[in-house]
Amino acid sequence: MKLDSLSPEHTVELAIGGMTCAACAARIERRLSKLDGVEASVNYATERAWVTGSQALDLALLISTVENTGYQARTLDDLNDEPQDRSIDLERRLTLAIAFGTPVVLLSMVGGLQFDGWQWVTLGLALPVALWSGFPFHRSLVLNLRHGETTMDTLVSIGVLASMAWSIWALFATSAGDIGMSMSMSLTGGEHHLYFEVASTTVAVVLAGRWFEHRSKRRVGDAVNALLEASVDEVEVRRADGSVVAIPIDSLRVGDVFVVAPGNKVATDGVVVDGSSSIDMSMLTGESLPVDVAAGDLIVGTAMNGNGVLAVEATRVGNDTQVAEIARLVMNAQSGTAPVQRLADRVSAVFVPVIVALSMMTTLAWLVFGTSTEKAFSTGVAVLIIACPCALGLATPMALFVGTTKGAASGILISGPEILEQTRIVDTIVFDKTGTITTGQMWVTSVSVTDGRSKPDMLRLAGAVEMSHQHPIARAIVDAALQEIAGGLPPVSEATNIPGQGVSGVIDGVQVEVRTAVAHVDSVETCVDVLIDGELAGTIFVADQAKPTSAAAIAECRALGIQPLMATGDRRSVAEVVAREVGIPSVDVHAELSPADKLKLIADLQTNGRCVAMVGDGVNDAAALAAADLGISMGAGSDVAVRASDLTLMRNELTSVVDAIRLSRRTLRTIQLNLLWAFGYNIAAIPLAMSGRLSPFVAGVAMVLSSVFVVSNSLRLRNFS
């Protein structure tokens, strides 16, 4: 399954090549957005551009626009192994930089290794490092000059070229080229110095940082990539005559019945029409335990079938499947800009020109105050190199990339980066009851009889009459009867629906009526009376139970500083019993609400200064989900609810709500820490370099270690549990 096939109408996804920093992404985004009717978002971390238009997009124009900006663009169909090719290119350039640069550093730093003419050997070794290994930086510099802009690579390229130019001039025009010359190394630089080791190490350490960053991004995307590539190529479809034919997955249509053999993947979303088995949905939900399924159960494409054979009717295919929806949500989350990034973007826009100016001013100032030309030059280059804001450019996209990908692998889908801010300030969470706090499935808890009949017989009669009805209570009675009675249920004649009361029918000449009574005051059970020939013969008790994890999840919400409330359309007596069971006080229960009432509840809470999250799974929750500051839908809920929400949970457990909030807050904290480090590093390091206390070599190492810190800190999100 290709990502571009998942894009909505009039949206194109492109793979972008040649970006070396976040400023490159911003430049491409600006150029694409200047096209008429086009809105673009470019993500440096994912190396993707998402272009949306009000009408059909001209793909050739989009690609040419990117290429005219100085970068490569291609559709994902043409991508092939581009990420691997880039990795190989980085490895080759880095390998040469290390192989040739290491002797340059050793000869420059260790006096005992400096044989006669050593400096000319370092020239020969440093040239290919500076020119070939460093070519991506110089190419970026040329692009920057062409567009009148600057990026992080501007600083690297200027620093490397300046170091090489100075050193070559010194070799040919000063005593530095004399045979027998020796040079000492210090952390702050020195007099009569050549800077071949600065050029070599700067290229090597920056390339090493880029290679590490690239490999990290590829590894962290494995979970989503595996999910996207998990679809099958062929599917076995059962025809009307009972024959089974293998067809391409693209030919499968809604309504087709396909067969899933033991150990095979489910081809697409559907409902089981025959057979029973257990399926592994861990790739979609993060849930390690298999789920038992039988006729009537919904299953999701890419799930792994267990030991049984299943016949499944396709309900969603192609772009409409849950896997496609996951991919869209993840891409949307990774392509946007978090509010916390706005300050970083504003700073980055002016940062590089300011640093170039500071470098020139530093060099001139040292010359004016009478220091040597070598020292002044060394200090200016150190300022250029140590100030490279690579860490600033990676701070947000890398953490966002890791966090959203980790979430997708755990069944938590974040619709956009702005959602992270909302999870931080939410102080109230409103839970729907049925299907959210409770299982949403009725089941028979007990049976009582009054006329001497047995409990199985009572279920047999009630189940037979309810067989043709789809009400949740009817399904619960039928399921209980089928489990209790061997040989099936008896036939029913004169079946009649009694509006607002129940159903009736004739079985073996006896008139049987099943009527819903009222809920018990102190329980969630609903009483269903069974009448035979007009006389009460027994009562069946049916209930919707709270999920086993609901109470613990609600307690954890309180631990996070969030007040839980319940909003339901059910009767207050039922709602309050469920609320007591899961730890919600009666005063926080809002019952007998219509969808409009739920919407008003959200609005009233917001009017009172609350930041509200809403958790639901049904169509009746959609308006409240959309109105809430943070809408959270359970993945098994309706499509309308999912589309109206900000967070989608693939697991139908309330503990996933807590996990989603914790992961979002953790991702936001990681971004904030990354930005704090990036800003703090530059604030502290630039004055240190201007004061002449750091050599260009040490400055280069410190700059790369800053980026490594940001990437490593972001990767810690992979350990979130």
C-alpha positions in Angstrom: 0.0 0.0 0.0 1.5 3.3 -1.1 1.1 6.4 1.0 0.0 8.6 -2.0 -3.0 6.3 -2.5 -4.1 7.4 1.0 -4.3 11.1 0.3 -7.6 12.8 0.0 -8.9 14.3 -3.3 -6.8 17.2 -4.6 -3.9 16.3 -2.3 -0.5 15.1 -3.5 2.3 13.7 -1.4 5.8 14.1 -2.7 9.1 12.7 -1.5 11.7 15.5 -1.2 15.4 15.0 -1.7 18.3 17.3 -1.0 17.0 18.9 2.2 19.8 19.3 4.7 18.0 21.3 7.4 14.6 22.6 8.5 15.2 25.9 6.6 15.3 23.9 3.4 11.8 22.6 4.2 10.5 26.1 4.9 11.9 27.3 1.6 10.2 24.6 -0.4 7.0 25.2 1.5 7.0 28.9 0.7 7.7 28.3 -3.0 4.9 25.7 -3.4 2.4 27.9 -1.4 3.0 30.7 -3.9 1.3 28.7 -6.6 -2.3 29.7 -7.2 -4.8 27.8 -5.0 -2.1 25.7 -3.4 -1.4 25.1 0.2 1.8 23.2 1.1 3.3 21.6 4.2 6.9 20.2 4.1 8.4 18.2 6.9 12.1 17.9 7.2 12.0 14.9 9.6 9.9 12.8 7.3 11.3 14.2 4.0 7.8 14.6 2.6 5.7 17.4 1.2 1.9 17.5 1.3 0.3 19.8 -1.3 -3.4 20.5 -1.2 -5.3 22.5 -3.8 -8.9 23.7 -4.3 -8.9 21.9 -7.6 -7.0 19.2 -9.4 -3.2 19.7 -9.0 -0.7 19.8 -11.8 1.9 17.2 -10.6 4.5 18.2 -13.2 4.2 21.9 -12.1 4.7 20.9 -8.4 7.8 18.8 -9.2 9.3 21.5 -11.4 8.7 24.1 -8.7 10.6 22.0 -6.2 13.4 21.3 -8.6 13.7 25.0 -9.6 14.1 25.7 -5.9 17.1 23.5 -5.9 15.8 20.2 -4.6 14.5 16.9 -5.9 10.9 15.8 -5.8 9.2 12.7 -7.0 5.9 10.8 -6.4 6.0 7.9 -4.1 5.4 5.6 -7.0 8.7 6.7 -8.4 10.5 6.8 -5.1 11.8 3.2 -5.1 14.8 3.0 -2.8 15.5 6.8 -2.5 15.9 6.7 1.4 18.3 3.8 1.0 20.2 5.7 -1.8 20.6 8.7 0.5 21.8 6.6 3.3 24.4 5.0 1.0 25.5 8.5 -0.3 25.9 9.8 3.3 27.9 6.7 4.3 30.3 7.1 1.3 30.9 10.7 2.0 31.3 10.1 5.7 33.6 7.1 5.2 35.9 9.2 3.0 35.8 12.1 5.5 36.8 9.8 8.3 39.4 7.9 6.3 41.1 11.0 5.0 40.3 13.4 7.8 41.7 11.2 10.7 45.3 11.4 9.5 44.9 15.2 9.0 43.7 15.6 12.6 46.5 13.4 14.0 49.2 15.1 12.0 47.9 18.6 13.0 47.6 17.8 16.7 50.4 15.4 17.5 53.8 17.1 17.0 55.7 13.8 17.1 54.0 12.7 13.9 54.9 15.8 11.9 57.5 14.6 9.5 59.2 16.9 6.9 56.5 18.1 4.5 53.6 16.8 6.6 51.6 19.9 5.9 51.5 19.3 2.2 50.2 15.8 2.8 47.4 17.2 4.9 46.5 19.5 2.0 46.2 16.5 -0.3 44.1 14.6 2.2 41.9 17.6 3.2 40.9 18.7 -0.3 38.7 15.7 -1.1 37.1 15.9 2.3 36.3 19.6 2.0 35.2 19.5 -1.6 33.6 16.0 -2.2 32.5 15.0 1.2 31.4 18.5 1.9 29.7 19.0 -1.5 26.1 18.9 0.0 26.9 21.9 2.1 28.5 23.9 -0.7 25.6 23.0 -3.0 23.3 24.4 -0.4 25.3 27.5 -0.1 25.0 28.2 -3.8 21.2 27.6 -3.6 21.1 30.0 -0.7 22.9 32.7 -2.6 20.7 32.2 -5.6 17.6 32.8 -3.5 19.0 35.4 -1.3 18.6 33.2 1.8 20.7 31.5 4.4 20.4 28.2 6.2 22.4 26.1 8.7 24.5 24.8 5.8 25.5 28.3 5.0 27.5 28.4 8.2 29.1 25.0 7.6 30.1 25.8 4.0 31.5 29.2 4.8 33.5 27.8 7.8 34.9 24.9 5.7 35.8 27.0 2.7 37.3 29.8 4.8 39.4 27.3 6.7 40.7 25.7 3.5 41.3 29.1 1.7 43.2 30.5 4.7 45.3 27.3 5.0 46.1 27.1 1.3 47.1 30.8 1.3 49.3 30.3 4.3 51.0 27.3 2.7 52.0 29.2 -0.4 52.5 32.7 0.9 54.0 32.3 4.4 56.5 30.2 6.3 53.8 27.6 7.0 54.7 25.9 3.8 58.4 25.5 4.7 59.7 22.0 5.0 60.4 21.2 8.6 57.7 23.5 10.0 55.9 22.1 13.1 52.6 23.1 14.6 51.1 22.7 18.1 47.4 22.2 18.9 45.4 23.7 21.7 41.7 23.8 22.6 41.7 27.6 21.9 43.7 27.5 18.6 47.2 28.9 18.2 49.6 31.1 16.3 51.0 30.2 12.8 48.2 27.7 12.5 46.9 25.8 9.5 43.2 24.8 9.6 43.0 21.8 7.4 41.9 19.7 10.4 39.1 22.2 11.1 37.7 21.8 7.5 38.1 18.0 7.7 36.6 17.5 11.2 33.7 19.9 10.6 32.7 18.0 7.5 33.1 14.7 9.2 31.2 15.5 12.4 28.3 17.2 10.6 28.0 14.3 8.1 28.1 11.9 11.1 25.3 13.8 12.7 23.3 13.8 9.5 23.9 10.1 9.0 22.8 9.3 12.6 19.8 11.5 12.2 18.8 9.8 8.9 19.2 6.3 10.3 17.2 7.2 13.4 14.3 8.6 11.3 14.2 5.4 9.3 14.2 3.2 12.3 11.6 5.1 14.2 9.2 4.9 11.2 9.4 1.1 11.0 6.2 0.6 12.9 4.1 2.7 10.6 5.8 1.5 7.5 5.3 -2.1 8.6 1.6 -1.3 9.0 1.3 0.3 5.6 3.1 -2.6 3.9 1.1 -5.3 5.8 -1.7 -5.5 3.2 -2.0 -8.6 1.1 -1.5 -8.6 -2.7 -4.2 -11.2 -3.4 -7.4 -12.3 -1.7 -9.5 -15.4 -2.1 -13.1 -14.4 -2.9 -16.1 -16.8 -2.5 -18.5 -16.7 -5.4 -22.2 -17.3 -5.3 -21.8 -20.9 -6.6 -19.5 -21.6 -3.6 -16.3 -21.6 -5.6 -13.3 -19.7 -4.3 -11.3 -17.5 -6.7 -8.0 -15.6 -6.1 -8.2 -12.0 -7.3 -5.9 -8.9 -6.9 -6.6 -6.9 -3.7 -7.4 -3.9 -5.9 -10.3 -5.8 -7.4 -12.0 -6.5 -4.1 -15.3 -4.6 -3.7 -17.6 -3.8 -0.7 -20.0 -6.7 -0.3 -17.5 -9.4 -1.6 -17.1 -12.4 0.7 -13.5 -13.5 1.1 -11.9 -16.4 2.9 -9.1 -16.0 5.4 -7.1 -19.2 5.9 -5.3 -19.9 9.3 -2.1 -17.9 9.7 -3.0 -15.4 6.9 -3.7 -11.7 7.1 -7.2 -10.3 6.9 -7.3 -8.6 3.5 -9.6 -5.7 4.4 -12.1 -4.4 7.0 -15.2 -6.6 7.2 -17.7 -8.6 9.2 -17.4 -12.3 9.8 -20.2 -14.2 8.1 -19.0 -17.7 8.8 -16.4 -19.5 11.0 -14.7 -18.6 14.2 -11.1 -17.9 15.2 -8.8 -15.6 17.2 -7.1 -12.7 15.4 -3.9 -10.8 16.4 -4.5 -7.0 16.1 -1.3 -5.9 17.8 -0.1 -4.0 14.7 -3.2 -1.8 14.9 -4.0 -1.5 18.5 -0.8 -2.4 20.4 -2.8 -5.1 22.2 -0.7 -8.2 22.6 -3.6 -10.7 23.4 -5.5 -12.2 20.4 -9.2 -11.4 20.1 -11.8 -14.1 19.6 -14.2 -13.5 16.7 -17.2 -15.3 15.3 -20.1 -14.6 12.9 -21.3 -11.1 13.2 -18.0 -9.6 14.6 -16.2 -6.8 12.9 -12.5 -7.4 12.0 -9.9 -5.1 10.6 -7.7 -5.4 7.6 -4.0 -6.5 8.2 -5.0 -8.4 11.4 -3.4 -11.8 11.6 -5.8 -14.8 11.7 -5.2 -17.6 14.1 -6.2 -21.3 13.7 -9.7 -21.0 12.3 -11.0 -20.4 8.8 -13.1 -17.2 8.4 -15.5 -16.1 5.7 -15.6 -12.3 5.8 -17.9 -9.8 4.0 -15.9 -6.7 3.0 -17.3 -3.5 4.4 -14.5 -1.1 3.6 -11.8 -1.3 1.0 -8.9 0.7 -0.4 -8.7 4.3 0.9 -11.6 3.7 3.4 -10.0 1.1 5.6 -8.8 1.7 9.1 -5.2 1.2 8.0 -5.7 4.0 5.4 -7.2 6.2 8.1 -4.3 5.5 10.4 -1.8 6.5 7.7 -3.7 9.8 7.0 -3.9 10.7 10.7 -0.2 10.0 11.3 0.9 11.9 8.2 -1.4 14.9 9.1 0.2 14.9 12.6 3.7 14.8 11.3 3.2 17.3 8.5 1.9 20.2 10.7 3.6 22.7 12.9 3.1 22.6 16.6 2.4 26.0 18.3 5.5 25.6 20.4 7.6 25.6 17.2 6.5 29.1 16.1 9.1 30.9 18.3 11.8 28.6 16.9 10.7 29.3 13.3 10.8 33.1 13.9 14.3 32.8 15.5 15.6 30.6 12.7 14.5 33.1 10.0 17.0 35.7 11.3 19.5 33.5 13.1 22.0 32.7 10.3 22.4 36.2 9.0 23.0 37.5 12.5 25.6 34.8 13.1 27.4 35.6 9.8 27.4 39.3 10.9 28.7 38.4 14.4 31.5 36.3 12.9 32.7 39.1 10.7 32.4 41.6 13.6 34.4 39.2 15.9 37.1 38.8 13.3 37.4 42.6 12.8 37.3 43.3 16.5 40.2 40.9 17.3 42.2 42.5 14.5 41.4 46.0 15.7 42.6 45.1 19.2 45.9 44.0 17.8 45.8 40.2 17.9 47.3 38.1 15.1 45.5 37.5 11.8 45.5 33.8 12.5 43.8 34.2 15.9 41.2 36.6 14.6 40.4 34.3 11.7 40.3 31.3 14.0 37.8 33.0 16.3 35.5 34.1 13.5 35.4 30.6 12.1 34.7 29.1 15.5 31.7 31.5 15.8 30.3 30.3 12.4 30.7 26.6 13.2 29.5 26.5 16.8 26.3 28.5 16.0 24.9 26.1 13.4 21.3 25.8 14.6 20.9 22.2 13.5 19.5 21.3 16.9 17.0 24.1 16.7 15.7 22.8 13.4 15.4 19.2 14.7 13.9 20.0 18.1 10.2 19.9 17.1 10.0 17.7 14.0 12.1 14.9 15.4 10.2 14.6 18.7 6.8 14.9 16.9 7.9 12.3 14.4 8.9 9.8 17.1 6.0 10.6 19.4 3.3 10.2 16.7 4.9 7.1 15.3 5.1 5.5 18.8 1.5 6.4 19.3 0.4 4.8 16.0 2.3 1.6 17.0 0.4 1.6 20.3 -3.1 2.3 18.8 -3.1 6.0 19.6 -3.6 8.3 16.6 -2.9 12.0 17.0 -4.6 14.1 14.3 -2.3 17.1 14.5 0.7 18.6 16.4 -1.5 21.4 17.9 -3.3 18.6 19.9 -0.2 18.3 22.1 -0.8 21.7 23.5 -4.4 20.8 24.4 -3.5 17.7 26.3 -1.3 19.8 28.5 -4.1 22.2 29.6 -7.1 19.9 29.8 -8.6 19.9 33.3 -11.9 18.2 32.7 -12.8 15.1 30.9 -16.4 14.1 30.0 -17.0 10.4 29.3 -19.9 8.9 27.4 -21.3 5.8 29.2 -22.4 3.2 26.7 -19.6 1.7 24.8 -17.0 4.0 26.4 -17.2 3.3 30.2 -19.3 0.2 29.7 -18.8 -2.6 27.1 -21.9 -1.5 25.2 -23.0 -5.1 24.9 -26.0 -6.4 26.9 -25.7 -9.9 28.4 -28.0 -12.1 30.6 -27.0 -11.9 34.2 -29.7 -14.2 35.7 -33.1 -15.8 35.1 -35.9 -16.3 37.6 -39.0 -18.4 37.1 -42.5 -18.4 38.8 -44.6 -21.2 37.2 -42.3 -24.2 37.7 -40.6 -24.1 34.3 -36.8 -24.5 34.2 -34.4 -21.7 33.4 -33.3 -23.2 30.1 -36.9 -23.5 29.0 -37.6 -19.9 29.9 -34.6 -18.9 27.8 -35.7 -21.2 25.0 -39.1 -19.5 24.7 -37.8 -16.0 25.1 -34.9 -16.5 22.7 -37.2 -17.9 20.0 -39.5 -14.9 20.1 -36.6 -12.4 20.2 -34.7 -14.2 17.3 -35.9 -11.8 14.6 -35.1 -8.6 16.5 -31.9 -6.6 16.5 -32.3 -4.7 19.8 -29.3 -5.2 22.1 -31.5 -6.8 24.8 -33.0 -9.2 22.2 -29.5 -10.1 21.0 -28.4 -10.8 24.6 -31.3 -13.1 25.3 -30.9 -15.0 21.9 -27.1 -15.4 22.6 -27.8 -16.8 26.1 -30.5 -19.1 24.8 -28.3 -20.5 22.0 -25.5 -21.2 24.5 -27.9 -22.9 26.9 -30.1 -24.9 24.5 -28.7 -27.7 22.3 -30.3 -28.3 18.9 -31.4 -24.7 18.3 -34.5 -22.7 19.0 -38.1 -23.7 18.2 -40.1 -22.1 15.3 -42.3 -19.1 16.1 -45.6 -18.3 14.4 -47.7 -15.1 14.5 -44.6 -13.1 15.6 -45.7 -9.6 16.5 -43.8 -6.5 17.7 -45.6 -4.6 20.5 -44.4 -1.0 20.1 -42.8 0.4 23.2 -43.4 -2.9 25.1 -41.8 -5.9 23.5 -42.5 -8.8 21.2 -44.9 -11.8 21.1 -45.4 -15.0 19.2 -46.9 -18.5 19.4 -44.6 -21.5 20.2 -46.1 -25.0 20.3 -49.5 -23.5 20.6 -48.6 -21.3 23.5 -48.7 -17.5 23.4 -45.4 -16.1 24.6 -44.7 -12.4 25.3 -41.4 -10.8 26.2 -41.7 -7.4 27.7 -39.1 -5.0 29.0 -39.8 -3.7 32.5 -37.7 -1.2 34.5 -34.1 -1.2 35.7 -33.4 -2.1 39.3 -32.8 0.9 41.4 -29.5 -0.3 42.8 -28.1 -2.1 39.8 -27.7 -1.7 36.0 -29.8 -4.7 35.3 -32.9 -4.3 33.1 -35.8 -6.7 33.9 -37.4 -8.5 31.0 -40.7 -10.2 31.9 -41.7 -13.4 30.1 -45.5 -14.0 29.9 -47.1 -17.3 28.9 -50.7 -17.1 27.9 -50.9 -13.7 29.6 -49.5 -14.9 32.9 -46.0 -13.9 34.3 -43.8 -17.0 34.0 -40.4 -15.6 34.8 -38.0 -12.7 34.5 -34.7 -12.4 32.7 -32.2 -9.9 33.9 -30.0 -8.1 31.3 -27.1 -5.7 32.0 -24.4 -3.7 30.3 -21.3 -4.0 32.5 -18.5 -1.5 33.0 -15.3 -2.4 31.3 -12.8 -4.0 33.7 -10.3 -1.1 33.2 -12.7 1.8 33.5 -12.4 2.4 37.2 -8.6 2.4 37.1 -8.5 4.7 34.1 -10.8 7.2 35.7 -8.6 7.1 38.9 -5.5 7.8 36.7 -7.3 10.8 35.1 -7.6 12.3 38.6 -3.9 11.6 39.2 -3.1 13.6 36.1 -5.1 16.5 37.5 -8.2 16.0 35.3 -11.7 15.9 36.7 -13.9 13.1 35.2 -17.6 13.5 34.4 -20.2 11.2 32.9 -22.6 12.3 30.1 -25.2 9.8 28.9 -28.6 9.5 27.3 -29.4 6.6 29.6 -31.7 6.8 32.7 -30.2 8.5 35.7 -30.7 5.4 37.9 -28.6 3.3 35.6 -26.0 6.0 35.0 -25.5 6.6 38.7 -25.0 2.9 39.4 -22.3 2.7 36.7 -20.7 5.9 38.0 -20.4 4.5 41.5 -18.9 1.4 40.1 -16.1 3.3 38.3 -15.6 6.1 40.9 -17.5 9.1 39.6 -19.6 10.9 42.2 -23.3 11.3 41.6 -22.9 15.1 41.3 -20.7 14.6 38.3 -23.2 12.4 36.4 -25.2 14.1 33.7 -27.9 11.6 32.5 -30.9 11.5 30.1 -29.0 13.9 27.7 -29.8 14.3 24.0 -26.9 15.0 21.6 -27.8 18.7 21.8 -27.7 18.5 25.6 -24.2 17.0 25.5 -23.1 19.8 23.3 -24.6 22.3 25.7 -22.8 20.6 28.6 -19.5 21.0 26.9 -20.2 24.7 26.1 -21.3 25.4 29.7 -18.1 23.9 31.1 -16.0 26.0 28.7 -17.9 29.1 29.6 -17.0 28.4 33.2 -13.3 28.4 32.3 -12.8 24.7 32.0 -10.6 23.1 29.3 -12.7 20.1 28.3 -11.9 16.8 26.8 -14.7 14.6 25.5 -14.5 10.8 25.1 -17.1 9.0 23.0 -17.7 6.4 20.3 -21.2 7.0 18.8 -22.8 9.3 16.2 -24.6 11.0 19.1 -21.2 12.0 20.5 -19.9 13.6 17.3 -21.1 17.2 18.0 -19.7 17.2 21.5 -16.4 15.6 20.3 -16.0 18.4 17.8 -16.9 21.2 20.2 -14.6 20.0 23.0 -11.1 21.4 23.4 -9.9 17.9 23.0 -12.1 15.2 21.3 -11.1 11.6 21.9 -12.9 8.8 20.0 -12.7 5.1 20.7 -11.6 3.3 17.5 -14.5 0.8 17.5 -17.0 3.7 17.4 -18.7 5.3 14.4 -16.8 6.9 11.5 -18.5 10.2 12.3 -17.2 10.2 15.9 -13.7 9.3 14.7 -13.7 12.2 12.1 -14.9 14.7 14.7 -12.1 13.8 17.2 -8.6 15.0 17.8 -7.3 11.7 19.2 -8.5 8.3 18.0 -7.9 5.2 20.1 -7.8 1.9 18.4 -8.3 -0.1 21.6 -11.7 0.1 23.3 -10.3 0.5 26.8 -10.3 3.7 28.8 -6.7 3.1 29.8 -5.9 4.1 26.3 -7.3 7.5 27.1 -4.8 7.9 29.9 -2.0 6.5 27.7 -2.9 9.0 24.9 -2.8 12.0 27.3 0.4 10.9 28.9 2.1 10.2 25.5 1.0 13.6 24.1 2.2 15.4 27.2 5.5 13.5 27.2 6.0 14.4 23.5 5.3 18.1 24.3 7.8 18.0 27.2 10.4 16.5 24.9 9.9 19.2 22.3 10.1 21.9 25.0 13.3 20.3 26.4 14.8 20.1 22.9 14.1 23.8 22.3 15.4 24.8 25.7 18.6 22.9 25.0 18.9 24.3 21.4 18.4 27.9 22.6 20.5 27.5 25.7 23.4 25.9 23.8 23.6 28.8 21.4 23.2 31.5 24.0 26.0 30.0 26.0 28.3 28.8 23.2 28.4 31.8 20.9 29.8 34.3 23.5 32.3 31.6 24.4 33.5 31.3 20.8 33.6 35.1 20.3 35.8 35.4 23.3 38.4 33.2 21.6 38.2 30.4 24.2 37.2 27.7 21.6 39.1 26.5 18.6 37.1 25.8 15.4 37.8 22.1 15.9 36.2 22.0 19.4 33.4 24.3 18.1 32.5 21.7 15.4 32.4 18.8 17.8 30.2 20.8 20.2 27.8 21.8 17.5 27.3 18.2 16.4 27.0 16.9 20.0 24.1 19.4 20.4 22.2 17.9 17.5 23.0 14.4 18.7 21.4 15.4 22.1 18.2 16.5 20.4 17.9 13.4 18.3 18.7 11.1 21.3 16.3 12.9 23.6 13.6 12.5 21.0 14.3 8.8 20.5 13.7 8.3 24.2 10.0 8.5 23.3 10.3 5.1 21.8 10.6 3.7 25.3 7.3 5.1 26.4 4.9 2.5 27.8 
